[in-house]
């Protein structure tokens, strides 16, 4: 290979880079010389990734169930990756950067929503109703990354149960946290006590989630949006409305449709694996999970999620 001026210049730049850090370029070149070529399977860690599916039963469809939930957690991690970038840039963020990252997050949720038929129609009901009993009390309710996305998204007061918001509005995060909306969905159906699912989740993640909420009080996505000029708010409002719909209507109602498909029996319903009250927890019209209420009309808020249920669950 010819030693071109361009190659010589790159070696010079590399030498300057490593010299500035007190490093010897020759040693790094030796390392490059002796290193094996990178392979796709090593870079992506395919073998490790495919070793993480530890099913609890011999039912074939359980592998579908665990794989899809793992895929979901990977998408959630991508969302958090984008939301972190926005929060970290709050002091000098440009609206185009904000919009580009929120569009990415929306695409991740749209991919999940579009693919959820894997869960709705891609498993045999008879198998699911059997192997699910081996999963107790684990539940998708226990996804900490989903809770982190919610905390990144908005002012914490918008995550408080709607009937408690005015009571705790001026209190600190620690005082608001017991009233976060999702705790109402993890109570025993008969007694109203906390389920083991919720108790496990609180023990593992409550402090981490409270710390995150305190950290993001002035740098969550809503806070960033509120700092924009009126013109920039107009530009950014559509991606936030889409995000609100994706997270607070489309995603929970995909789960609702799946629960209706697999768990609803007439005249009574089968409890979810963690004992969660999915009939009241999942439909957005009950919880009014809305990140950006100022971007919606009163009529839109009143009918939050209604059109989705009529179209996708009852085929109206």
Buried (B, 14 or more C-beta within 10 A) or exposed (E): EEEEEEEEEEEEEEBEEBEEEEEEBEEBBEEEEEEEEEEEEEEEEEEEEEEEEEBEBEBEBBEBBBBBEEBBEEBBEBBBEBBBBBBEBBEEBEBEEBBBBBBBBBBBBBEBBEBBEBBBEEBEEEBBEBBBEEBBBBBBBBBBBBBBBBBBBBBBBBBBBBEBBEEBEEEEBEEBBEBBBBBBBBBBBEEEEBBBBBEBBBEEBBEEBBEBBBEBEEBBBBBBBEEBEEEBBEBBBBBBBBBBBBBBBBBBBBBBBBBBBBBEEEEEBEBBBBBBBBBEBBBBBBBBBBBBBEBBEEEBEEEBBBEBBEEBBEEE
